[in-house]
């Protein structure tokens, strides 16, 4: 009986630990999202490098400018033209920092099997993101790297 009770207690504690770990990830994203919102930056530019099993990776990174929650410009740093369908289907959802947070939340809430994020210590926005949508599938991973962030007047 004591062994059974010990096993049950171990299982309960392990389950609580797993739930706390998942909640910890959510609170980390919420803390950084709040840091980003508190910075109240309405005009910014950054480079976004999207890496995946995709045809456009040789043209990365994108240079994106956002003002008052609208994408003012988006272009490949090397000057190559962005296919409008590609922009609409993939790039637009990552163009604004708030959109990145929305995609991360979707991944953490079951849209992906594994999400790993590194945040900017000052502003809280994601600087490195790895999303593995299905761990058992090959070539479905998505890697996002944000660099050269600058607040604009």
SERO-4910 file (N, C-alpha, C, O; in steps of 0.05 Angstrom, whole numbers):
BEGIN
 pado doro    nc1    nc2    nc3   cac1   cac2   cac3    cc1    cc2    cc3    oc1    oc2    oc3
  Unk    A     17    -24      0      0      0      0     17     25      0     12     45    -14
  Unk    A     39     25     16     57     48     17     70     52    -10     74     75    -18
  Unk    A     78     30    -23     91     33    -49     71     45    -69     79     62    -86
  Unk    A     46     36    -69     26     47    -87     22     77    -82     20     92   -101
  Unk    A     20     85    -57     17    113    -50     41    129    -59     38    151    -69
  Unk    A     65    118    -56     89    132    -64     90    135    -95     97    157   -105
  Unk    A     81    115   -109     80    116   -139     60    137   -147     65    153   -166
  Unk    A     37    137   -135     16    157   -141     25    185   -136     21    204   -152
  Unk    A     38    190   -113     48    216   -106     69    225   -127     70    249   -135
  Unk    A     87    207   -135    107    214   -155     94    222   -181    103    241   -194
  Unk    A     74    207   -190     60    214   -215     46    241   -213     47    256   -232
  Unk    A     33    246   -190     20    272   -186     40    295   -187     35    315   -200
  Unk    A     62    292   -174     83    313   -174     95    317   -202    101    339   -210
  Unk    A     99    295   -216    110    298   -243     90    312   -261     98    329   -278
  Unk    A     64    306   -258     44    320   -274     43    349   -268     40    366   -286
  Unk    A     45    356   -242     45    384   -234     69    399   -245     67    422   -254
  Unk    A     91    385   -246    116    397   -256    113    402   -286    122    423   -296
  Unk    A    101    384   -301     98    387   -330     79    410   -335     84    426   -353
  Unk    A     57    413   -320     38    435   -323     52    461   -317     48    481   -331
  Unk    A     68    462   -296     82    486   -288    102    494   -310    105    518   -315
  Unk    A    115    475   -322    134    481   -344    120    493   -368    130    513   -379
  Unk    A     96    483   -375     81    494   -397     71    522   -390     72    540   -407
  Unk    A     62    526   -366     53    552   -357     77    572   -356     74    595   -362
  Unk    A    100    562   -349    124    578   -348    131    590   -375    138    613   -377
  Unk    A    128    574   -396    133    583   -423    113    605   -431    120    625   -443
  Unk    A     88    601   -423     68    621   -429     73    647   -414     70    668   -425
  Unk    A     81    645   -389     86    669   -374    111    683   -385    112    708   -384
  Unk    A    130    669   -395    154    681   -407    146    698   -432    155    720   -435
  Unk    A    129    687   -449    120    701   -472    103    725   -463    106    747   -475
  Unk    A     86    722   -444     70    744   -434     87    766   -422     81    790   -427
  Unk    A    107    759   -407    125    779   -395    139    795   -417    141    820   -416
  Unk    A    149    782   -438    163    795   -459    144    811   -477    151    832   -487
  Unk    A    120    801   -481    100    816   -496     93    842   -482     90    863   -494
  Unk    A     90    840   -456     85    864   -440    108    884   -441    104    908   -443
  Unk    A    133    873   -440    156    891   -442    156    905   -469    162    929   -471
  Unk    A    149    891   -491    147    903   -517    125    924   -518    130    946   -528
  Unk    A    102    918   -507     80    937   -507     86    962   -490     79    984   -497
  Unk    A    100    958   -467    107    980   -450    128    998   -463    129   1022   -457
  Unk    A    144    988   -481    164   1004   -495    150   1025   -513    161   1046   -520
  Unk    A    125   1018   -522    109   1037   -538    123   1047   -562    124   1072   -567
  Unk    A    136   1029   -577    150   1037   -601    131   1035   -625    122   1013   -632
  Unk    A    126   1058   -638    107   1058   -660    120   1058   -687    107   1054   -707
  Unk    A    146   1063   -688    160   1065   -714    187   1051   -711    204   1059   -696
  Unk    A    191   1029   -726    215   1013   -723    222    999   -749    205    996   -767
  Unk    A    247    991   -751    257    976   -774    275    953   -763    288    956   -743
  Unk    A    274    931   -777    291    908   -769    295    889   -793    281    891   -813
  Unk    A    315    872   -790    319    851   -810    307    825   -799    309    819   -776
  Unk    A    294    811   -817    282    785   -810    293    764   -829    288    765   -853
  Unk    A    307    745   -817    317    723   -833    299    699   -828    296    690   -805
  Unk    A    286    689   -849    268    666   -847    283    643   -860    291    645   -883
  Unk    A    286    622   -845    300    599   -855    282    574   -852    271    569   -831
  Unk    A    279    560   -874    262    536   -874    270    521   -899    288    528   -913
  Unk    A    255    500   -904    259    484   -929    243    499   -951    222    489   -959
  Unk    A    254    522   -960    240    540   -978    258    549  -1000    282    548   -998
  Unk    A    246    559  -1022    261    567  -1045    272    595  -1042    291    602  -1057
  Unk    A    262    611  -1024    270    639  -1023    293    645  -1004    301    668  -1001
  Unk    A    304    625   -990    323    631   -969    349    645   -978    361    659   -962
  Unk    A    356    642  -1003    381    655  -1013    377    685  -1015    397    700  -1017
  Unk    A    353    695  -1014    347    724  -1015    345    737   -987    341    762   -986
  Unk    A    347    722   -966    343    733   -939    367    750   -932    389    746   -943
  Unk    A    364    768   -913    341    774   -897    322    794   -910    329    808   -930
  Unk    A    298    796   -899    280    818   -906    287    842   -889    295    840   -866
  Unk    A    283    866   -901    285    890   -885    257    901   -883    244    907   -904
  Unk    A    247    903   -859    219    910   -854    217    936   -838    232    939   -818
  Unk    A    200    954   -847    195    979   -831    165    980   -825    148    975   -842
  Unk    A    160    985   -799    132    987   -790    128   1014   -776    145   1023   -760
  Unk    A    106   1026   -783     99   1052   -770     69   1051   -763     52   1045   -780
  Unk    A     63   1058   -738     35   1058   -729     20   1032   -736     -3   1033   -745
  Unk    A     33   1010   -731     22    983   -735     16    976   -764      0    959   -769
  Unk    A     28    990   -782     25    984   -811     53    980   -823     72    994   -816
  Unk    A     55    960   -840     80    954   -854     84    976   -875     69    977   -894
  Unk    A    105    993   -871    110   1014   -890    126   1004   -913    122   1012   -936
  Unk    A    146    986   -908    161    974   -930    171    947   -921    176    941   -898
  Unk    A    175    930   -941    186    903   -938    201    897   -963    189    897   -985
  Unk    A    226    890   -961    242    883   -984    264    864   -976    273    863   -953
  Unk    A    273    849   -996    297    832   -992    321    851   -990    322    870  -1005
  Unk    A    339    845   -972    362    862   -969    379    863   -994    392    883  -1000
  Unk    A    379    841  -1009    395    840  -1034    381    853  -1058    392    853  -1080
  Unk    A    358    864  -1054    344    878  -1075    326    862  -1093    312    872  -1110
  Unk    A    325    835  -1089    307    818  -1105    278    825  -1099    271    833  -1077
  Unk    A    262    822  -1120    233    828  -1117    219    807  -1101    225    783  -1104
  Unk    A    201    815  -1084    185    796  -1067    160    789  -1083    145    806  -1091
  Unk    A    156    763  -1086    132    752  -1099    108    760  -1081    108    753  -1058
  Unk    A     88    773  -1092     65    782  -1076     51    759  -1061     42    762  -1039
  Unk    A     48    736  -1075     35    713  -1062     52    703  -1039     41    695  -1018
  Unk    A     78    702  -1042     96    693  -1020     94    713   -997     93    704   -974
  Unk    A     93    738  -1003     91    758   -982     65    754   -966     65    753   -942
  Unk    A     43    751   -981     17    747   -968     16    721   -952      6    721   -929
  Unk    A     25    699   -963     23    673   -951     42    669   -928     35    654   -909
  Unk    A     66    680   -929     85    674   -908     96    699   -894     96    700   -869
  Unk    A    105    718   -908    120    740   -896    102    759   -879    111    768   -858
  Unk    A     78    765   -889     62    785   -875     56    778   -846     55    796   -829
  Unk    A     53    753   -840     46    745   -812     69    749   -793     65    750   -769
  Unk    A     94    752   -803    117    756   -787    127    785   -789    148    792   -777
  Unk    A    114    802   -805    124    829   -811    124    848   -787    141    864   -784
  Unk    A    104    845   -770    101    863   -746    108    846   -721    102    823   -720
  Unk    A    120    860   -702    128    846   -677    104    834   -664    105    812   -653
  Unk    A     81    848   -664     57    837   -652     48    812   -666     38    793   -654
  Unk    A     52    811   -692     46    787   -708     64    763   -700     55    740   -699
  Unk    A     89    769   -694    107    748   -685     98    737   -659     98    712   -655
  Unk    A     89    754   -640     79    744   -615     54    727   -619     51    707   -606
  Unk    A     37    735   -637     12    719   -643     20    691   -653      8    672   -645
  Unk    A     39    690   -671     48    664   -682     61    647   -660     57    623   -659
  Unk    A     76    659   -643     89    644   -621     67    633   -602     69    610   -594
  Unk    A     48    650   -595     26    640   -578     11    617   -591      4    598   -577
  Unk    A      6    619   -617     -8    597   -631      9    572   -629     -2    550   -624
  Unk    A     35    574   -633     52    551   -632     53    539   -604     52    515   -600
  Unk    A     55    556   -584     56    547   -556     29    535   -547     28    519   -528
  Unk    A      7    544   -559    -20    534   -552    -28    510   -568    -52    504   -571
  Unk    A     -9    495   -580    -16    470   -593    -12    471   -623    -15    450   -636
  Unk    A     -5    493   -635     -1    494   -664     26    482   -673     30    478   -697
  Unk    A     43    476   -654     69    464   -660     77    445   -638     69    448   -615
  Unk    A     94    426   -645    103    407   -625    125    419   -607    128    411   -584
  Unk    A    141    437   -618    163    449   -603    168    478   -612    170    483   -636
  Unk    A    170    496   -593    176    524   -598    197    533   -579    195    529   -555
  Unk    A    219    544   -590    241    554   -573    245    583   -581    247    589   -605
  Unk    A    246    600   -561    248    629   -566    269    642   -549    272    635   -525
  Unk    A    284    661   -560    302    678   -546    291    707   -549    284    714   -571
  Unk    A    290    722   -527    279    749   -528    300    770   -525    320    766   -512
  Unk    A    294    794   -536    311    817   -532    309    826   -503    286    830   -493
  Unk    A    331    829   -489    330    836   -460    319    864   -455    308    869   -434
  Unk    A    321    882   -474    312    910   -470    283    913   -477    267    924   -461
  Unk    A    275    904   -501    248    910   -511    229    885   -510    205    888   -512
  Unk    A    240    862   -506    223    838   -503    215    824   -529    203    803   -528
  Unk    A    221    835   -552    212    822   -577    229    797   -582    252    796   -572
  Unk    A    219    778   -596    234    753   -602    258    759   -620    254    773   -640
  Unk    A    281    749   -614    304    752   -631    311    727   -646    321    728   -668
  Unk    A    306    704   -634    310    678   -647    287    660   -641    279    657   -617
  Unk    A    276    648   -661    252    631   -658    257    605   -674    265    606   -697
  Unk    A    252    583   -661    252    557   -675    225    545   -670    217    541   -647
  Unk    A    211    538   -692    185    525   -690    187    499   -705    192    498   -729
  Unk    A    181    477   -691    180    451   -703    150    443   -702    140    435   -681
  Unk    A    137    445   -725    108    440   -725    101    412   -719     81    406   -705
  Unk    A    117    393   -729    112    364   -723    139    350   -720    154    347   -740
  Unk    A    145    343   -696    171    331   -690    178    307   -706    201    302   -712
  Unk    A    158    292   -714    163    267   -729    166    272   -759    172    253   -774
  Unk    A    161    297   -768    162    303   -797    189    316   -803    201    329   -786
  Unk    A    198    311   -827    224    323   -836    218    349   -852    198    351   -865
  Unk    A    236    368   -849    235    393   -865    210    410   -860    202    425   -878
  Unk    A    199    409   -836    176    427   -830    184    449   -810    167    465   -802
  Unk    A    209    449   -802    218    468   -782    220    496   -794    225    500   -818
  Unk    A    216    516   -777    218    544   -785    236    558   -766    233    555   -741
  Unk    A    255    574   -776    274    589   -760    272    618   -767    273    625   -791
  Unk    A    268    635   -747    266    664   -751    287    677   -735    291    671   -711
  Unk    A    302    696   -747    322    711   -733    317    740   -738    316    749   -761
  Unk    A    313    756   -717    309    785   -719    335    798   -711    347    792   -690
  Unk    A    344    817   -728    369    831   -722    367    860   -731    348    868   -745
  Unk    A    387    876   -724    389    904   -732    364    920   -725    356    938   -741
  Unk    A    351    913   -703    327    928   -695    335    957   -689    355    962   -675
  Unk    A    319    976   -699    323   1004   -691    296   1018   -689    278   1015   -706
  Unk    A    294   1034   -668    271   1051   -665    275   1075   -683    297   1087   -684
  Unk    A    254   1083   -698    256   1106   -716    239   1129   -705    220   1125   -691
  Unk    A    247   1153   -713    231   1177   -703    203   1178   -715    188   1196   -709
***
